[in-house]
Amino acid sequence: FNKLAEGSLPILESQIYDMKFPDIEVPVDLGITEVDLTISDMAMTELNVGGLSIGNDVVSEPPRVNIELDDTSLALSFSWSYKETTFPFISDHGTGTVTVDGVSGSMSSTVGVSPDTAMMYAAFVSFAFDLGDITIDLDGGASALYGLVLNAFLTV
């Protein structure tokens, strides 16, 4: 399984770089006003997998596939914008990056064929990940001010 994992990494990485992420549009209540926040144009810009192992557990019923990920980092780029929903309709926009270092975790799933439909299935049994260190950088607009607020939350 581990040789399969090593050989699959370049294919997986190329698929992730081409992945299309949906835009996120969410109303945010700031107490004194409400804004519509949009995160769009998200793209994976970096993926470094430190360690990956795949194993099977045939003793469990049904059998399980176990995946462990260690010392992985990734980065995403995105565009952001917001617009106040009431007068004076203040708005702003820019770009940003999210970097996550030190990702580790494990996942266990059952894989099989349904006797009723003869279709393959996979079901998560357990899923646990630690995201490590997260850094968010914003550019454009009043991003210097927003960056101070973000850093205050990330250090708490």
Salt bridges, closest charged atoms under 4 A:
none
